[in-house]
Amino acid sequence: MRTEKEKMRQEDLYVAGDSELREDAKRSRQITRIFNQTTEEQIDYRTSLLKDLFKETGENIYMEPPFRCDYGSNISIGNNFYANFDCIFLDVAEIKIGENVMFGPKVNLLTPGHPIDAEVRNSGLEFGRKIIIGDNVWFGGNVTVNPGVTIGSNTIIGSGSVVTKNIPDNVIAAGNPCRVIRPITDEDKDYWKEKQEAYWNEVNQEN
């Protein structure tokens, strides 16, 4: 017989009020409460709390408090991650974030789902679907990602978007529901390389 936690992680129906899951949730709330009460002088301590909270982390991860999650133990984050204020990751299913990912404020990653049938839903059964985010992804503020979505590498999601379906690599997407606006082109890369070169030329002249 599977535990409710095993059912949850296997993306089947489960009872969220199970005693084991309540204890796991209590632990995450304790850690996030402490994290959210830290000061700007405690950056190393913040990082250690996040590494204790999450399933797996890379190097150079930074999150501005406040932050909330369900468990933390279903979240994996790659190297060079930044998240601005007020992000919420509901991780009843796996959340996997790649390398060099940047989140604006109030980003919501929401893996939980509830049955469409009201009678079943009211019985307390729910389920989750994993969220996967590739490398080099940038989210604007107030982005919400719904259960079961995969977002490709090098992609930008515009502010206020509600992402209900998979988004491919190398595009700019936005809207509610979120849709691809256009690909990221060589012209984009050339433009920003020129801007970068001009920046460093100015810095070198000042020095």
N, C-alpha and C positions, 0 to 999 in steps of 0.2 A: 504494500500500500504506500503510495507516494504521500509525502507531507504537503501541506499547503504551499510551503516555500518552494518545493520542487515543482509543483504544478505551475506556480507563478513564473518561475525561471524558464519553464518549458513552454510558456505562452498559452497555457490552457486556462480554463475557468478555475478560480480559486477563491477562498474566503479571506479577505484582507484583514478581518478581525482575529485571525488565528493568533494564539499566544506567542508562538515563536516569532512571527512577523511583528507583533506588537513590541517585543523586546528589541528586535533589530531596528525598528523605527525609533524607539526610545533612545538607543545609542546614537543614531544619526542626529536626533534633535539635541542631544547633549553636546555633541561635537560642534554642530552648527551654531548653537547658542553661544558657546565659548568663542568660536571663530568670529561671530558677529559682534562680540563685545571687545575684540582686540583693538589696539590703537595702531596708528601709522608707524610707531616705533617698534612694532612687533612683527615685522615682515617675515623673518625666519620662523617664528612661532606659527604664524598663519600657514606658511607652507607645510610645516610639519603636521599641523592639524588636517590639512587637505590630504596629505599623503596617507594619514591614518584613516581618513574617512573613505577614500575612494579605493576601488579594486586595484587599479594600476595607474601610475602617473609617470610621465617623462620628466625631463629636467626643465627648469625655468618655466614653472607654471605660476600664474598670478590671478587672483580673483579679488575684486573689491567687495567687501561686505556691504549690505547684507546678502546672504545666499541661503537658499533652502533646497532640500532634496528629501526624497522619501527614505532611502536607505544608504545611498553612497556606494554600497558594496557592489552595485551593478554598473558602475560608471568607470570607464577607462579613458584616460586623456594622454595624448602624445606630448612631445617636446614643444616648448615655446607656445604655451597657451595663455591667452589673456581674456578675462571676462570682466565687464564693467558692472556697475551697481545693479542690485535687485534681480539677479538671475534665479530662475527656478528650474531644477531638473527633477522631474518625477520619474524615478527609475525602478518601476516595478518590473520592467523588462530591461535588457541591456541598452546602455547608451555608450557608444564608442565614438570618440572624437580624435581625429588625426593630429598631425603635426602642423605647427605654424597657423593655428586657428585663432581668430579674433572675434569676440562677441561684444556688441554694444550693450547698453543698459536694458534691463527688463526682457532678456531673452528667456523664452520658456521652451523647454524640451519635455514633451508630455507623452510618455509611453502608455499610460493606462487607457483602457477602453471599457465600456459598459454595454451589456446586452441591449439590443434594440427593443426586445419585448419587455414591456413594463413589469410584468409579473416576475419574470426571471431577474430583471434588474433590481427590483425591490427586495428580492431574497438575499441580497448581499454578495452575490457572485459578480466577479469582474475578471478582466484579463489584461494582458499587456502585449505590445508589439514593439520590437527593438527599433531604435533610431541610430543610424550610422552617418557620420559626417567625415568627409575625406580630408586630405591635406590642403593647406593654404586657402582655407575658406574664411570669408569675412561676412558676418551678419551685422546689419544695422540694428538700431534700437527697436525694441518692441516686436521682435520676430517671434512667432510661435510655430513650433514644429510639431505636427500631430503624430500619433502612433504609426509605426511601420514605415516611416519615411527614410530614404537614403539620399544624401546630398553629395554630389560628386566633388572631386578635387578642383581647386583653383576657381571655385564659383563664389559669386557675391550674391547675397540675399538682401534686398532693399528693406529699409525701415518699415515697420508696420505689417510686414507680410505674414500671412497664415499659410504655412506649407502643408498641403494635404496629400501631395503626390511626389514621387521621386523627381529630383532635379539632376540633370547630367553634369559632367565635367565642363569647365571652361566657359561658363555662361554668366550673364547677369540676369537675375530673376527677381520679380517683385509682384505684390498685389495680394488680394484676398478674393478667391484663392490665388496662391502664388503661381505665376506662369513665367516661362522664359521670355525675356524681352529681346535679348540679342546675344550672340557669341562674344567672347573676349577675343580680340583680333591682334594681329601683328602690329597694326597701327596703334592700338592701345599700348602695347609694350614699348614701341619706339617712342611714343609721346612721353611716357613716364620715365623711360631711360634718359631722355634728353633733360627732363626736369631734374632728375637725380644728378646728372652730370653738372648742370648749372648750379645746383645747390653746393656740391663739393668744390666747384671752382671758386664760388664766393667764399666758402669757409677757408680754403687754402690761401686766398688773397688776404683775408683778414689776419691769418696767422703768419 
